[in-house]
């Protein structure tokens, strides 16, 4: 793999079910992010992580949780999915040093539909 | 965090130069300005980044005036393949222990026609 790998590519989920979106990077970037993208609303930050072992809340964290057990992986969990969480989810990472902190590498996205 | 404002959409023709301006009136001293490009069904892709004056790479130029309250992405001689959404992002340099909430606006939809 090169860059960021997200899985699944797409998923249809019944409301109330638990879902984990996986994100793995092989660039040894310290920082990782989860965004959701909805038509007309651009990209909105859900959660982020400075480094392994730490996480923080973004603009729209409610209903989502993350963990950062190691540098490479940053899974996003929906404990009990609701239809409003239907969206395209993008994972991203960046080098946390200086100006590189703002240069994000994105995955291809995970399209989630909650019925 | 500096809020950014961009035009919702722009139209152009092949071979023309396109300039997309982003306003960020409350930019902080340590903030960098970064532009991304996003094609349908793909994640955003880094285009260019700058702090002040002008930056140029093989893809685009970025013009930043002295007050840094706005920036302009310049795409020379666009082609159909430049049709995409362009995002301006203003973010603070990494602060130890503080984290970095990088937030995007709604972007500018550029449509290039023949």
Interface residues (C-beta under 8 A of the other chain):
Chain A: X4 X31 X33 X35 X40 X41 X42 X43 X44 X45 X48 X50 X54 X56 X58 X59 X90 X92 X94 X96 X97 X98 X99 X101 X102 X103 X104 X105 X106 X107 X108 X109
Chain B: X32 X34 X36 X41 X42 X43 X44 X45 X46 X49 X51 X87 X89 X91 X93 X94 X97 X98 X99 X100 X101 X102 X103 X104 X105 X106 X107
